[in-house]
Amino acid sequence: QDQKADLNSAFFDRTNYISSDKEEEEKSRAMEDFSSGKYQFIFLSPERFQNKKFREHFQEINKKSHIAYAVIDEVHCLSEWGHDFRTSYLQLTSTIRKICSNFKFLGLTATASLNVLKDIRVEFNVSENNVIAPLNYSRDELVFHMLDCTKKDVKNVLLNKIKEIDKEDNFLEPHETDAKCGIIFT
C-alpha cells in the first residue's frame, strides 16, 4: 500500500496492490484490471503465490499480456541468512518461473550480507556481475546516541536526551515531508 501511495504522489497512478486487507471482490477486480492493461505494476505479497487458484489466474494473465519483470522487494528474505527470513520466499522464484516465461527478475534489498548475496545469486541463477551492490555500506543518514542508564532513572535519562535532540533538530514538530523519526532500543 505504501509503495502505491509513493508512486501516486509522483503522479504515477497506473498501479495497484493486493493485500489481505482487501475484500475478495477488490482483489479479483484488481487482477482483472491488471489483466486488461489498466495497471503497469501490481504489488503482491509472496504468500499470494502459495494459492493455487491465484497461480492459475496469474498464468492466464501472462498468456494474454506478457509480464516483463518480476520485481522482488526485500529479496534478502529468501535467504536463510537474511534477518527476516520468510518461508513464503522459499519457492517464490521457481513458482514465478513456472507460471511466467520470458521475463526478467529484479531483486531489491538494502540488507544483503555476503552470504545473502550468494543465496540470491544461486536462487536467481545469475553470475556475480549481475549483482549490483554499493561499495560503501555506511549509512550517513543515521545518527546513533548511546546512553548508559545502568544506575540512573532510565525514563528521565531518555526524556532529557529526546529534549536535547529536539532542541538541535526540532524533530518533534510535525512535518509534511521529510519527517524525522527515531527508534529507542533498550
C-alpha positions as CSV (number, residue, x, y, z in Angstrom):
1,Q,0.0,0.0,0.0
2,D,2.8,2.4,0.9
3,Q,4.6,1.8,-2.4
4,K,1.5,2.5,-4.4
5,A,1.0,5.7,-2.4
6,D,4.6,6.8,-3.0
7,L,4.1,6.2,-6.8
8,N,0.8,8.1,-6.7
9,S,2.5,11.1,-5.1
10,A,4.9,11.1,-8.0
11,F,1.9,11.2,-10.4
12,F,2.4,7.5,-11.4
13,D,-1.0,6.1,-10.8
14,R,-1.3,3.0,-13.1
15,T,-0.5,0.7,-10.2
16,N,-2.4,-1.3,-7.7
17,Y,-1.8,-3.8,-4.9
18,I,-3.4,-6.9,-3.4
19,S,-3.2,-7.4,0.3
20,S,-5.0,-9.3,3.0
21,D,-6.7,-6.0,3.9
22,K,-8.8,-6.1,0.7
23,E,-12.0,-7.9,0.3
24,E,-12.1,-10.8,-2.2
25,E,-14.1,-8.7,-4.7
26,E,-11.5,-5.9,-4.6
27,K,-8.7,-8.5,-5.1
28,S,-10.4,-10.0,-8.1
29,R,-11.2,-6.6,-9.6
30,A,-7.5,-5.6,-9.2
31,M,-6.3,-8.7,-11.0
32,E,-8.8,-8.3,-13.8
33,D,-7.8,-4.6,-14.3
34,F,-4.2,-5.7,-14.3
35,S,-5.0,-8.3,-16.9
36,S,-6.7,-5.8,-19.1
37,G,-3.7,-3.4,-19.0
38,K,-5.2,-0.8,-16.6
39,Y,-2.1,-1.2,-14.4
40,Q,1.5,-1.3,-15.3
41,F,2.5,-2.7,-11.9
42,I,0.7,-4.7,-9.3
43,F,2.2,-5.3,-5.9
44,L,1.7,-8.7,-4.4
45,S,2.9,-10.5,-1.3
46,P,5.0,-13.7,-1.8
47,E,2.3,-15.5,0.2
48,R,-0.2,-14.9,-2.6
49,F,1.8,-17.3,-4.9
50,Q,1.1,-20.1,-2.5
51,N,-2.6,-20.1,-3.6
52,K,-3.1,-22.5,-6.5
53,K,-6.1,-20.6,-7.8
54,F,-4.1,-17.4,-7.8
55,R,-1.2,-19.0,-9.7
56,E,-3.5,-20.4,-12.3
57,H,-5.1,-17.0,-12.8
58,F,-1.7,-15.3,-12.9
59,Q,-0.6,-17.8,-15.6
60,E,-3.6,-17.0,-17.7
61,I,-2.9,-13.2,-17.4
62,N,0.7,-13.9,-18.5
63,K,-0.6,-15.7,-21.6
64,K,-2.7,-12.7,-22.6
65,S,-0.3,-9.9,-21.5
66,H,3.4,-10.6,-21.4
67,I,4.8,-9.9,-17.9
68,A,8.2,-8.3,-18.4
69,Y,9.6,-8.2,-14.9
70,A,9.1,-10.0,-11.6
71,V,10.5,-7.5,-9.1
72,I,11.1,-8.9,-5.6
73,D,11.5,-6.3,-3.0
74,E,13.2,-7.3,0.3
75,V,14.8,-10.1,-1.6
76,H,17.1,-10.8,1.3
77,C,14.1,-12.6,2.9
78,L,14.6,-15.6,0.6
79,S,17.9,-16.3,2.3
80,E,18.2,-18.3,5.5
81,W,20.9,-15.7,6.3
82,G,18.5,-12.8,5.9
83,H,17.5,-11.0,9.1
84,D,13.8,-11.7,8.5
85,F,13.7,-15.0,6.5
86,R,10.2,-15.8,5.4
87,T,9.2,-19.3,4.3
88,S,6.9,-17.9,1.6
89,Y,10.0,-16.8,-0.2
90,L,11.4,-20.4,-0.4
91,Q,9.8,-21.4,-3.7
92,L,9.0,-17.9,-5.0
93,T,11.4,-17.8,-7.8
94,S,10.8,-21.3,-9.1
95,T,7.0,-20.7,-8.8
96,I,7.2,-17.5,-10.8
97,R,9.4,-19.2,-13.4
98,K,6.7,-21.9,-13.8
99,I,3.8,-19.6,-14.3
100,C,5.6,-16.8,-16.3
101,S,8.1,-17.1,-19.2
102,N,10.4,-14.7,-21.0
103,F,10.6,-12.2,-18.1
104,K,13.4,-10.8,-16.0
105,F,13.9,-10.9,-12.3
106,L,14.9,-7.8,-10.4
107,G,15.7,-8.4,-6.7
108,L,16.0,-5.4,-4.4
109,T,17.3,-5.2,-0.9
110,A,19.3,-2.9,1.3
111,T,20.4,-5.6,3.7
112,A,22.4,-8.2,1.9
113,S,25.4,-9.7,3.5
114,L,27.9,-11.8,1.5
115,N,26.0,-15.0,2.5
116,V,22.7,-13.4,1.5
117,L,24.1,-12.3,-1.9
118,K,25.4,-15.8,-2.5
119,D,21.9,-17.3,-1.8
120,I,20.3,-14.7,-4.1
121,R,22.7,-15.5,-6.9
122,V,22.0,-19.2,-6.6
123,E,18.3,-18.7,-6.4
124,F,18.2,-16.5,-9.4
125,N,20.8,-18.4,-11.2
126,V,22.9,-15.3,-12.1
127,S,26.5,-14.6,-12.2
128,E,28.3,-12.2,-9.8
129,N,28.5,-9.5,-12.5
130,N,24.7,-9.3,-12.4
131,V,24.7,-8.3,-8.8
132,I,25.0,-4.6,-8.1
133,A,26.0,-3.7,-4.6
134,P,27.2,-0.5,-3.0
135,L,30.9,-0.1,-2.5
136,N,30.2,1.6,0.8
137,Y,27.6,0.3,3.3
138,S,27.8,3.3,5.7
139,R,24.5,4.9,6.4
140,D,25.4,8.6,6.8
141,E,21.7,9.5,7.3
142,L,21.6,7.5,10.6
143,V,22.7,9.0,13.9
144,F,23.2,6.9,17.0
145,H,23.1,8.0,20.6
146,M,24.2,5.5,23.2
147,L,23.2,6.2,26.8
148,D,24.4,4.4,30.0
149,C,21.3,4.0,32.1
150,T,22.5,1.3,34.4
151,K,22.4,3.3,37.6
152,K,20.1,6.1,36.7
153,D,16.4,6.8,36.2
154,V,16.0,5.5,32.7
155,K,12.8,7.4,32.0
156,N,14.4,10.8,32.8
157,V,17.6,10.0,31.0
158,L,15.7,9.2,27.8
159,L,13.4,12.2,28.2
160,N,16.4,14.5,28.6
161,K,18.1,13.1,25.6
162,I,15.0,13.4,23.5
163,K,14.6,17.1,24.6
164,E,18.3,17.7,23.8
165,I,17.9,16.2,20.3
166,D,14.7,18.1,19.6
167,K,16.4,21.3,20.6
168,E,19.0,20.7,17.9
169,D,16.7,19.2,15.2
170,N,13.2,20.3,16.1
171,F,12.1,16.7,15.2
172,L,9.1,16.6,17.5
173,E,7.3,19.2,15.4
174,P,5.1,17.7,12.7
175,H,6.5,18.0,9.1
176,E,4.5,17.4,5.9
177,T,7.6,16.0,4.2
178,D,11.0,14.7,5.3
179,A,9.7,13.9,8.7
180,K,12.3,12.7,11.1
181,C,11.9,9.7,13.4
182,G,13.7,7.7,15.9
183,I,13.9,4.3,17.5
184,I,14.8,3.6,21.1
185,F,16.4,0.2,21.8
186,T,16.7,-0.8,25.4
